[in-house]
Amino acid sequence: MPRWNSARKKVISNMATQHNDSLLRFMTCGSVDDGKSTLIGRLLYDTKTILADTLNNIARTSQKRGMEAVDLSLLTDGLQAEREQGITIDVAYRYFSTGTRKYIIADAPGHEQYTRNMVTAASTANLAIILIDARKGVLTQTRRHSYLAHLVGIPHIVVAVNKMDLVNYDQAVYEKIKADYIAFATEIGLAQAREIKFMPMSALNGDMLVDRLDNMPWYQGETLIDILEAAPAAHSEQSEAFRFPVQFVCRPHDSANPDLHDFRGFMGRVEAGEISVGDAVTVLPNGYQSKVKAIQLGAEQLQSAQTEQSVTLLLEDEIDTSRGDMIVKTSEAPEAVKQIEAHVCWLSETPLSPARTYIVRHTTRESKAKIGSIQYKVDVNTLEHLASADLKMNDIARVTFKLAQPLMVDSYDKNRATGAFIVIDESSNNTVGAGMIV
């Protein structure tokens, strides 16, 4: 392992001059054995965020396997089956901070049969690191994960050509892979719709993660930590309409406190936008209108609330509102619809059946749903649109749902929170699909 040298101290010092308190959720994805778990382990090690006992534990495990160096991939491969097989099966989440910013990392599995787990990780990520093995180039699973990252709306993509040490840090190899990926990304519309950054690295040795080292003087771009520190936080790049799904109606019954007898607060999480005391709001789907009388965060009184804050709203008028309703600004009200069209990733081993009734859960609201039509299924390998009467596990398709109850939706490209939903099997109560409204 490299020591905590002066170069790394300089990197951390430079990061401290660009202080950013915001949280960044990002994920690693790509094909099998591209080095995703090793990258995360190296990133945690080089930013000094591994506890000493954890490092000692994985060092002992590495020694038992006859390894000379510590296997940093063990930091994320937490399941016994993962450690035995040397693969990632479930999504592994890790939390760390550089002192200037907080991060949540999701390590997505590379195997095709675990693609559904990758969709779960991607649903909350604001940046994706797509790893490519420098020896193998762009593979089928690289294309699959890139397509899914594009589909679920991850706004920032970093393509990391890993294992450069195994190709003697050859710039020509890197440039060839970069050109191949750009051609593919242009074909699926990813290059036009997303910001893509390319970088060479060696996760095993630490080249271009936190330290630049001296093996690739031909690359003058940013290191990975530079890119992560500068990445915009979620919800910060465009203005969003206010969306507040009601989770709970708070009506305290405390005979010792008569002031609470008339208290009626609507509790929930601000999924998008912001709200201030005095703003005119509409409660959907009933369409009743009022104004915000107060905003509470625990016992604290707020003048305004922003995205991802969990608060209690009090309105000036007595309005019949319950869990599943949505409070919006009157000037930004979405339409309540009883039919939605969406891209769906099927997660269940039981195929989708147009004859069955499902439950669509959207924010805090649920509705029974029937399949109106399956317009096409996407062949991720060829990008062809195929006719299909059902969906199997890991299939992606464009599907129309007919709903029993109205939902207040936005298109997914405008709002990832109110443009997404899950499909639940009515009989087993299992989550069987994830959808993005178009």
N, C-alpha and C positions, 0 to 999 in steps of 0.2 A: 504494500500500500504506500502511495506517496505521502510524504509528510505534509503537515500544515505549513506550507512554505510561504515565502514573501509574495509570490505571484498571486496566491489565493487570497492572502490578506489584502492585497491591493484591489482585487475584484470586489470583495465584500465591502471595502472602504468606499469604492466608487458607487456601489449600490446604495450605501447609506446616504449619499448626497442626493439621491433621487427617491426620497421617502414616499412610499405608497402604502397606505393602510388597508387598501381594498383587498378583498378575498378573490383569488383566482382559482376556479375549478378547471382542471385540465386532465386529459386522459392520454394514455399511450396505447397504440394499436398497430396492427400489422400482421404479417404471417408468422407461422410457427418458428421459434428459434431465431427471431430477428433481434432479440436482446432487450425486450421491453422491461422485464423484471430486473435485469442487470442495470439498465439505465436508471431506473428509479432508485435502486440500491446505491448506485454510485452517486446520484444526485443528493441523496440523504447523507451519505458519508462525506462528500466534499463540502457540503454546507454545514457540517458539524451538528447534525440534528439526530444522530443515533445515540441512544443511551449506551453507556459502557457495558452494562450487563447483557444488553441485546447483541452488541458486537461480539462479546466473548462467547455467547451462546452459538451464534452462527459460525464463529471461528472454530469452535469445537466440532460442530457438525461437518464443516468442510474438511477438517483434519481426519475425521472418521472415514470420509469418502476418499481419502488419499490425495486431496488437493493441496498444492503448495500455497496457494493464495486463498483468501477468504472469498467464498461464493456469495456475492452481494445480492443475487437474485432470491436468496432465501428470505430476505426481508419482506418480500411481498407474497411469496408462495407459502401461505400459512396452512393450507390443508395438508393432511398427511399424504393423501394421494398425489398432490402436486409435488411434494418433495420427493416422493418415491419415483415418480415418473419424469420429474424434471420439466413439467409443463404447468401452465396456468389454466385452471378450470373455471373457477369463480372469479368475479370481479373483486380485486383487492384494493381497498382504499387506504391511503396513507396521508397523514397530516404533517405539515412542517412549516416552518417560518424561517425566513432569512434574517429576521430582525427589521426588515423594511417592508415585508409583505407576507401575508398568510396564504397557504396553498392547500388545496385538497386534490390529491392525485388518484386517479382511477386506472388501475392496470387491467386492461381488457384481454381476454383469452384470444389466442391466435388461431385455434383450431376451428374449422368450419362448423362443427356440430355445436360449438358454444357461441355462435354468432349472436344468438338472442341475448346472451349476457353482455355482449359488446353494446347492443342497443340500449340496455339499461344504463350503462356507464355514460354513453353519449348524450343521454337525455338532459343531463344537467351541466355538461361541459361547455366551457366557453372557448377552449383551445384544444386542438388534437395534435399530438405528436405521432406521425405515421412513420414507423421505422422500416427501413429497407436494408436487407443484408447486402453489403457491397459485392459479395461473391455471386449472389443469385439475381439481383436486379428486381424489377417490378413483377410480382407474382400474382396469381389469381386472388389470393386472400388479401393482398395489398389493394387490389382494385375493389374488392368487395367492401373492405373497411373504409376506403376513400369514398365510395358511393354512399355508404351508410352515413358517414360523417357529413356529407353534402346533404343527404336527405333529411337528417335530423337538425340541420341548421347550425352546426358549429361554425361560428364566424371566422375563426382563425386557424389556419393549418400550418404546421411545421413538418416538412418532410426531412427526416434525419437519415442520411445514408450511413448506417452503422457498420462496425467491424472493418473500418478502413485499415486497421493494422494488419489484417489478413490479406490485403491486396497491396501491401507495401506503400500505403498512403498515396496511391496513384491518382493524380488529378483527372486523367483521361477516363478512368472508371467512373468517378463521381460525375463528370460532365455527361457521360453517356446515359447514366441512370436518370439524371436530372432532365435530359431531353426526352427520354422515354416517358417519364411521369407527366411532363408538361403536355405531351401529345395526348395521353390518356385523359388528363384532367380537362383539357379543352374539349374533348369528345363528349364528356358527360356534363359539361357546363360548370364544372367546379372552378376552373381557372378564371372564368368570367365573373362568377358570383362570390368568390371568397378570396381573402388575402392568403397567399401561399408563400412561405419562406423555405429556402433550402439550406442545408448545412451538412458537412461531413463530420463524422465523429467516431470515436472508439469508446463505447460505454465501459468496456472492461478496463481500459487504461486511463480513462478520464479525459481524453482529448476533446476539447471544445464543449465540455459541460459547464464546469466552473472555471477550470484552468484552460488556457489556450495550448500550453505546452509548445514544443518546437517541431513537431512532426509534419505539420501542414502549413508551411509559410506561404504557400500559394493561395490559401483561403484567408481573406481579410475581413470576412463578415462577422456578425455577432456570435457570441457563444450562446449556448442554450439558456443559461441563467440570465443573460442580457435580454433575450427575447421574452422570457417569462416576466421579468421585472417590468418591462415596458408594455406588456399586453394590456389593452383596455379591460376594465372590469365589466361584468355583465350589466346590462341595462343602461350603460353609460354612453353608448354611441349614437342613439337616436331617441327622440322623445316618444313615450309610450302612453297610450290611453289608460286612464285609471280603471283598474279591475280589482274588486274586493269580494270574493266569494264568501258568503256567510257560513261559518263553521258551527257557531253556537249562539243562541239567544240567551243572554244573561239576565235573569230575573231573581235577584236575591230575596229570600224570605227570612228576614231577621226582625223579630218582634221588638228586640231591644234597640233597634236603630230605625226610627220612623222615616229618616231621610232616604232610606233605601227602598221604601215601599213602592215608589213610582219609578225606580230605576229600571231602564230597559236598554241594555247595550248589545250591540251586534259585534261579536268577536270573530276574528279571522286574520288572514295574512294578506297584506297588500301584494298581489301578484305582479302588478305593473303600475307605472305612473306614480302620482302623488296626490294627496288630498289635504285640504286645509280647512280649519274652522270657518264656517260661513259659506262654503262651496255648495252650489245647488247639485243635488244628486237624484238619481232615479233608481228605484228598486225593481229589478227584473226577475221573473217575467211579467209580474202584474202591472208594471208601469207607473206605480205610485211615485210621487215626487215630494221632496222635502229639502231641508238644508242641514248641514252638519252643525250640531250644537256644541259637541265636545269630542275630543280624541284623547283616549287614555292608554297609557302603557303601564300596567300595574297600577300603582297609586299615583303615578306621575301624570300631570296634565300636559298635553302637547298642543302646539299650534298647527302642526302639520305632521304627516306621516308619509314615508317613502317606500319604494319597492323593497320587499322582503322583510318589512317590519310586521310583527304580529301585534295588533292593537285592538281596542274596543271603540267602536263608533257609536255616538249618541246622536239621534236625529231630533229636530224640533217638533216633528209631528208623530203621533201614534200611528204606526203603519204595520199592517199584518205582514210580518216577515219571518221566515224560518230558515233552517239549515238548507243549503242548496240554492237559495236565492243569491243574486249578485247585485251589489251596489256599485253603480258607475256614476261618473259625472254626466249630468243631463246633456251636455253638449257633445259627449263622446259615446253615447249609448250604442252598443252593437245590436244586431237584429237577433231575435229569438227564432230559432229554426227547428223544424221537425224532420229535416233530411240533411245529412252531411256527406261530403265526398272527401276521401282521405287516402293517403298512402298508409298501408298497414303492413307491419312486420309481424308475421305469425310466430308465436312463441311456444305453442303447445305441440306435444307429440300427437295429439288427436287433431286430425285435419279440420279446417273450417267447413261447415256445412250450411249452405243457403237455406236448408229446410228448418234449421234450429233457431231458437230465440236466444239472444245474448243480452247481457247488460253492458251498457256503455257508461263508464264513470268519467265524468268531465269535471275537473276541480272538485267541489263538494257536492255535486249533483249527479244523480243516476237516472237512467232511462232504459227501459226495455227496448231492444232493437232487433230488427230483421235485416238480412242482407238484401238490399235492393238489386245490386248487380256487382259482378266482378268484371271490371272493364278490361283489365289486362294484368298479367303477372310479368315481373321484370326478371329477365335472365341476366344476372349481374356479370357473368363472364363475357357475354356478347352484347349486353345492353339492349337486346331485342325485347319487344313487347309481345308476350305469348298469350293466346286465349287459354282460359282455365275455368273449370267449374268448381274448384276447391283450392284451398291453400294448405300446404304442409309446413312442418316446422322449419323456420328460417326463411320461408318464402316472403317476398315483398310484392305487393300488388296495389293497384288502385281500386278502391272499393267504395260503393255507395251504401249507406245505412239509412233505413227508415226508422224513425224514433217514435215512441209512444208519448214521451213528454218533451217539451221544447228545451233546447239548450242554448245558452248565450255564448256564442263562439266567435273567435277571430281566426283569420288565416294564420297558419303556423309561421310563415315567414315574417309576419308582423308581431306576433306575440307567442313565444314558445310555451308559456304557461296556459293560456286560454285557447291555444290552437292545438293542444295535445289531449289525448284521452287514452284510456286503457279499455280493453274488451275482456269481460268476465264471463266465464261459463256459468250459466244459471244453476246447473245441477250440482257442480263440484265447488263452486265459488273460487276456482282457480283463475288467475290472470292468464289469458290465452293469446292476447294480441296487444300491440301498441300502435296507435294511429296518429298521424300528422295531417291536420285539415288543410285542404288546398283551396 
